[in-house]
Structure formats: structure tokens, C-alpha cells
Amino acid sequence: MDGLSQYWDRGDGIGRAVALLLLLMSVSAWVVILWKGWVLRRAAKDVQRGIGAFWTAASVADGRERLRDIDRELVLLPLLEAALLQPRHGTLDGSGQASAQLTRRLRDALHQGLSQLQFGQVVLASVGSTAPFVGLFGTVWGIYHALLAIAAAGNLSIEKVAGPVGEALIMTAAGIAVAVPAVLAYNVYGKWIAACEAELEGFAHDLREMALGQSER
């Protein structure tokens, strides 16, 4: 903490702006990490419960009611609504083959659900990939600023250089500290999203077969 305080006191506007940017990136990343972890855990649990509850229902109407109670993140229910939707006659939506139109509706609903689950991944990827370079820039600028101040004072020695340079290196460490949690969360959440995506694709495929079977009766 003393090093950060000294770096802040000795820094100029650019150095302080870099420090504030790293702080903002860290806060943003942790907000996304905590919020997204809660959402994905709840969605994964609801997908597992919802799919099983739907296929054990006595009717489609009963299955819909079960999904409404279970699917809190609304990733399953839109797929069912898309499968049951009847396009209006006289429109482009209803002019194509029934199977092709059904596939398109299910695909759109699936993409909408996945977009909801993937929300925030860009923030984590951006913070993880740029924070080390922001910290490195802060270090380079801090060293440059410190050397200018020492040169202007006319008292250049190893003792005078070591302190400011060591304080400037804190920015590199800060950049890495900001990036590591974001990268780890991005990778972990990516696996969770992929698992949910596989379940949703399977559910969409089964709904398509069910809808086509009902239309042929």
C-alpha cells in the first residue's frame, strides 16, 4: 500500500489515469464474475431440471406450465414457444416448408438464449487481454516520469533511481492481478456455457421432432 500511495503522489495525470483505468477494469471484471457465476449456475440447474420435467409431463400444456415455474433465465421456454408457434397465412413466415420454418424459429430462439448466457464474456475477454498491457504502459510511463524528475533535480544515482522504478513496477503487477481472475473466469464460464448449449441444442432437436410429428397427425 505504501508503494501505491507513493506512486500516486509522485505520478502525473497520465500515470494516475492508468491507475484509475486498472481499478475500473478490476471492478468491472469482478462485477461480471460474481453476477455471471450466479446466473450460469442457476441456468445450468434450471436446464437440467426443466428438460426432465417437461418430458415427464402428461401434455404439452402441462410441460409448458412446468417450464414457466422452473426456467428462471428463460432459455428453455422460448424454444417451446417457437416450436408451438403457428405462422400466419399470407406472410413470408408461413409461405415456406413447415419443417424449414420450424427450424428457423428454433434456431432464432436458441441463439437468443445463448446470447443471454454469453452476455459479459466480452468484458472478461477484454479485461483479461488488455489489463497486462495497460499495467505495462503505466510502468513505462512511471519510469520515464521518475527519470525526468531525477534528471531535473540533478542528483542521479542508483539509490535515487531504484525507488521510483520499483514503485512504477507495481503497475505491471497490478495489470497482471486484474487480468488473471478475468481470464480464469472466462475459461470456466465458457465451459459452463458450452455445456448448457449442448443441452439446449438437444432440447431444440427433440422439440422439432415432436412438433413435426404432431403436424403429420
Backbone torsions as a table, in degrees:
resi	resn	phi	psi	omega
1	MET	NA	-35.8	179.1
2	ASP	-63.8	-38.9	178.5
3	GLY	-63.8	-42.2	178.6
4	LEU	-64.9	-40.0	179.5
5	SER	-64.9	-42.2	179.0
6	GLN	-68.2	-38.3	178.1
7	TYR	-63.2	-40.4	-179.9
8	TRP	-67.2	-41.2	-178.5
9	ASP	-67.6	-38.3	-176.9
10	ARG	-86.5	-15.9	-175.1
11	GLY	-76.0	163.3	175.8
12	ASP	-101.5	-166.2	-176.6
13	GLY	-62.6	-41.1	-179.2
14	ILE	-66.8	-44.8	178.9
15	GLY	-60.6	-41.6	179.0
16	ARG	-69.2	-35.0	177.3
17	ALA	-63.9	-39.8	177.0
18	VAL	-63.2	-43.4	179.1
19	ALA	-62.1	-42.6	178.3
20	LEU	-66.5	-36.9	178.1
21	LEU	-63.7	-43.3	177.0
22	LEU	-63.1	-38.7	177.2
23	LEU	-63.3	-43.4	178.8
24	LEU	-63.7	-41.9	178.8
25	MET	-63.8	-40.4	179.6
26	SER	-64.8	-45.8	179.4
27	VAL	-62.6	-44.5	179.9
28	SER	-61.2	-44.2	-179.0
29	ALA	-63.3	-43.9	-177.9
30	TRP	-70.3	-33.4	174.9
31	VAL	-62.2	-46.0	179.3
32	VAL	-65.8	-41.5	-179.4
33	ILE	-59.7	-49.4	-177.7
34	LEU	-68.0	-45.6	-179.0
35	TRP	-66.9	-44.7	-176.3
36	LYS	-70.6	-35.4	175.9
37	GLY	-60.6	-42.1	177.3
38	TRP	-64.6	-44.0	-178.6
39	VAL	-65.1	-46.6	-176.4
40	LEU	-68.3	-37.1	176.3
41	ARG	-62.7	-43.5	-179.6
42	ARG	-67.9	-40.4	179.8
43	ALA	-65.3	-43.2	179.8
44	ALA	-61.9	-41.2	179.0
45	LYS	-66.2	-42.1	-178.7
46	ASP	-68.1	-35.9	178.9
47	VAL	-64.2	-44.9	179.0
48	GLN	-61.4	-48.3	-178.5
49	ARG	-69.7	-40.6	-174.2
50	GLY	-66.9	-43.1	-178.9
51	ILE	-63.7	-44.5	178.2
52	GLY	-64.0	-41.2	-179.3
53	ALA	-66.8	-36.3	-178.6
54	PHE	-66.8	-47.0	-175.3
55	TRP	-74.9	-12.4	174.8
56	THR	-96.9	3.0	178.5
57	ALA	-73.8	156.4	-178.5
58	ALA	-77.3	-23.5	-178.7
59	SER	-152.4	168.7	178.1
60	VAL	-63.8	-38.6	179.2
61	ALA	-63.6	-41.6	177.4
62	ASP	-65.5	-40.6	177.8
63	GLY	-63.3	-36.7	177.8
64	ARG	-64.4	-43.0	178.9
65	GLU	-63.5	-37.6	177.7
66	ARG	-64.8	-41.6	179.3
67	LEU	-65.3	-35.9	178.6
68	ARG	-62.9	-32.5	179.4
69	ASP	-81.1	-29.4	-173.4
70	ILE	-96.3	-41.8	-169.7
71	ASP	-79.0	81.3	-176.1
72	ARG	-73.3	-28.8	179.8
73	GLU	-92.6	0.6	176.4
74	LEU	55.0	56.4	173.9
75	VAL	-112.6	-18.7	178.6
76	LEU	-97.9	-44.0	-175.7
77	LEU	-59.8	-41.2	177.0
78	PRO	-60.6	-31.1	176.5
79	LEU	-65.9	-43.3	177.9
80	LEU	-64.8	-42.9	178.8
81	GLU	-62.1	-38.3	178.2
82	ALA	-65.8	-37.3	-179.8
83	ALA	-70.4	-31.8	-177.4
84	LEU	-91.2	-11.3	-176.5
85	LEU	-65.7	134.1	176.9
86	GLN	-106.7	113.3	-179.2
87	PRO	-65.9	147.4	-179.8
88	ARG	-75.5	142.1	177.9
89	HIS	-71.2	149.7	-179.3
90	GLY	84.8	10.2	177.8
91	THR	-120.0	161.6	177.5
92	LEU	-62.6	-32.3	-179.8
93	ASP	-63.3	-31.9	-177.6
94	GLY	-101.2	4.7	-176.1
95	SER	-89.6	-18.8	-178.0
96	GLY	-87.4	-177.1	176.8
97	GLN	-65.9	144.2	-176.2
98	ALA	-60.8	-41.0	-178.7
99	SER	-66.4	-39.4	-180.0
100	ALA	-68.1	-41.5	179.0
101	GLN	-66.7	-38.1	177.5
102	LEU	-64.1	-42.2	178.0
103	THR	-61.4	-41.6	-179.6
104	ARG	-64.5	-43.1	-179.4
105	ARG	-65.0	-41.9	178.5
106	LEU	-66.6	-37.9	178.5
107	ARG	-63.6	-44.1	179.8
108	ASP	-63.7	-42.2	179.4
109	ALA	-66.2	-38.2	178.3
110	LEU	-64.7	-44.3	179.6
111	HIS	-63.8	-36.6	178.4
112	GLN	-64.7	-43.2	178.7
113	GLY	-65.9	-40.7	179.1
114	LEU	-67.6	-36.7	177.2
115	SER	-62.1	-36.5	177.8
116	GLN	-66.6	-40.5	179.7
117	LEU	-71.4	-31.4	-177.3
118	GLN	-84.6	-6.4	-178.1
119	PHE	-60.3	129.9	-179.5
120	GLY	100.6	-16.2	178.8
121	GLN	-63.8	-34.3	179.9
122	VAL	-64.3	-38.7	178.7
123	VAL	-63.0	-45.6	-179.7
124	LEU	-64.5	-41.9	179.4
125	ALA	-65.6	-40.3	-179.0
126	SER	-66.4	-44.9	179.4
127	VAL	-65.0	-43.9	-178.6
128	GLY	-63.7	-32.4	-176.4
129	SER	-89.8	-24.7	-174.4
130	THR	-106.2	-24.2	-175.8
131	ALA	-59.1	-41.7	178.6
132	PRO	-61.6	-35.9	-179.9
133	PHE	-73.8	-34.2	174.5
134	VAL	-63.6	-43.7	177.3
135	GLY	-64.0	-38.9	178.1
136	LEU	-65.0	-39.7	176.3
137	PHE	-62.6	-40.5	177.5
138	GLY	-62.4	-37.5	177.7
139	THR	-65.8	-47.7	-179.6
140	VAL	-60.9	-44.4	-179.4
141	TRP	-67.2	-38.0	179.2
142	GLY	-64.9	-41.0	177.7
143	ILE	-64.8	-43.3	179.5
144	TYR	-61.4	-45.9	-179.5
145	HIS	-64.6	-39.4	179.8
146	ALA	-66.7	-41.2	179.9
147	LEU	-66.3	-38.1	176.3
148	LEU	-62.0	-41.7	-179.2
149	ALA	-67.0	-39.6	179.5
150	ILE	-67.6	-42.0	179.3
151	ALA	-64.0	-38.7	179.5
152	ALA	-66.6	-31.4	179.0
153	ALA	-77.0	-16.9	178.0
154	GLY	73.0	21.1	-178.5
155	ASN	-128.3	76.6	-174.8
156	LEU	-96.6	119.4	177.9
157	SER	-154.2	167.5	-179.8
158	ILE	-61.5	-40.2	-179.5
159	GLU	-63.5	-39.0	-179.5
160	LYS	-72.1	-30.3	-177.8
161	VAL	-83.0	-36.7	-172.8
162	ALA	-60.9	-42.1	-178.6
163	GLY	-61.6	-58.1	179.7
164	PRO	-60.5	-38.0	179.2
165	VAL	-65.5	-42.9	178.2
166	GLY	-61.9	-40.3	177.4
167	GLU	-65.6	-37.5	-180.0
168	ALA	-67.0	-31.8	179.5
169	LEU	-65.9	-18.0	176.4
170	ILE	-59.2	-32.7	-178.6
171	MET	-65.3	-36.4	175.6
172	THR	-64.1	-44.6	177.5
173	ALA	-62.3	-38.7	179.1
174	ALA	-65.1	-40.2	178.3
175	GLY	-62.2	-41.8	178.4
176	ILE	-67.2	-40.3	179.7
177	ALA	-63.6	-33.0	177.4
178	VAL	-74.0	-37.7	-173.3
179	ALA	-75.8	-38.7	-172.0
180	VAL	-59.7	-49.2	178.6
181	PRO	-62.4	-36.6	179.8
182	ALA	-65.2	-42.1	179.9
183	VAL	-66.8	-44.1	179.6
184	LEU	-62.4	-44.7	179.6
185	ALA	-64.9	-38.9	178.8
186	TYR	-60.0	-44.0	-179.1
187	ASN	-68.6	-44.1	-179.5
188	VAL	-64.7	-46.8	-178.7
189	TYR	-67.1	-31.0	176.2
190	GLY	-61.6	-38.6	177.3
191	LYS	-68.0	-41.0	178.6
192	TRP	-63.4	-42.0	179.6
193	ILE	-65.3	-40.3	178.6
194	ALA	-62.8	-38.3	178.0
195	ALA	-65.4	-43.4	177.2
196	CYS	-64.5	-38.2	179.8
197	GLU	-62.4	-41.3	178.8
198	ALA	-63.1	-41.7	178.5
199	GLU	-65.7	-41.2	-179.2
200	LEU	-68.4	-38.8	177.5
201	GLU	-64.0	-41.1	176.8
202	GLY	-63.9	-41.6	178.5
203	PHE	-64.6	-41.1	178.4
204	ALA	-63.3	-40.9	178.4
205	HIS	-62.9	-43.7	179.4
206	ASP	-66.4	-38.5	176.8
207	LEU	-63.2	-38.8	178.6
208	ARG	-62.1	-45.1	178.9
209	GLU	-63.8	-39.7	179.3
210	MET	-65.2	-45.0	-178.8
211	ALA	-64.8	-41.9	178.1
212	LEU	-66.0	-37.2	178.2
213	GLY	-66.0	-39.3	178.5
214	GLN	-68.5	-35.0	-179.4
215	SER	-71.3	-23.4	-179.5
216	GLU	-84.9	-10.9	-179.6
217	ARG	-76.2	NA	NA
